Amino acid sequence: MAVDTNRLRNRRDELDLTNAEVAQQADISPGYAENIMCGADKPSRRLIFRLARVLKMPADEIDPEINAGKRTSQGDPSEPPNQPKNEPTRPPRRQDHENETKGPRRVQAEAVA
């Protein structure tokens, strides 16, 4: 990905934000935001969308390779991924038989004897 760091810095300055403020709003560390702004680190696709939201600009202006107009089948990449619901699993219910008495096996054995 080719991130346009000049565009990032110019937009940050237009909005009168510091790197620390951008980092806080994008939920990243200030040092990482500094590295992205100077071009030392390349942000992930999801982070590019978060930065675009913070800087109020299209993501394809930050990285021209991203098609910002299309959402993936799983939603906006800047949103957290959808996790499947963790439903508790239960053992199958025991089938009650007409001749079987309920209770501990010890009690059942005494009843038969």
Sequence and secondary structure as in RCSB ss.txt:
>XXXX:A:sequence
MAVDTNRLRNRRDELDLTNAEVAQQADISPGYAENIMCGADKPSRRLIFRLARVLKMPADEIDPEINAGKRTSQG
DPSEPPNQPKNEPTRPPRRQDHENETKGPRRVQAEAVA
>XXXX:A:secstr
    HHHHHHHHHHTT  HHHHHHHHTS HHHHHHHHHTSS   HHHHHHHHHHTTS HHHH TTS TT  BTTB
 TTS                  TT   S HHHHHHHH 
